[in-house]
């Protein structure tokens, strides 16, 4: 279980990118965090994966706990060893390395079981098995995203962090990514996914949060979120008129359902 407790993050002297955020990602569950541009989604991923320092971000308040133990002072390598793997936005595969070399790089900080995990990756991502000796630069955007996810799984994480996995991909590929997230959960790995594509994320998730300006403004089960007018209109492409949308402008800053 991952628990984000009252976390605020700043970059330099600018306004906080996360503001007293509370969030939980249960073991073996898919937790979706949806929100628009600049809501703080990538900042959340960086805070949980120990990567804030690379962008001169600082956790200025709160704590992040994994299985009850504080982990917010650990760096990325230590966090991978504790079972958290981060698939950053924009895929960032090693373009000049082959598919297999990329996968092996994902297992670099953990010991053993590399061949077994490669076999699992090729079982789950058949397209990668076929192209294992090709350089990653030759893969399509969708295939590179699959490679980035497979590389994240190579460390055998308990929790996989996915930052906007659907970004820039065709609807059919986005659908496939949704299926892969479900498969990962079936194998017992928890997933924390942040997405602008709320339809995809909330369709595969068990639990969800809506993030706006660094705060969780709504949270509940994914089914509860999908059913709210606000999420329908603002995030699921509802046909709300300007007047209908205005009714949400003064809503309470934080609503919670008991999950
Ligand atoms: P997007 O969907 O556009 O990627 P996001 O929800 O992931 O957005 P973040 O990238 O976390 O949002 O940004 C949250 C806020 O923090 C924004 O106001 C952004 O301008 C600011 N921010 C993000 N990275 C930095 C940085 N390296 N330095 C300064 N400010 C930053």
Boltz pocket constraint, residues with backbone or C-beta under 6 A from the ligand:
constraints:
  - pocket:
      binder: B
      contacts: [[A, 11], [A, 12], [A, 14], [A, 15], [A, 16], [A, 17], [A, 35], [A, 36], [A, 37], [A, 38], [A, 39], [A, 40], [A, 41], [A, 42], [A, 43], [A, 44], [A, 55], [A, 56], [A, 196]]
      max_distance: 6.0
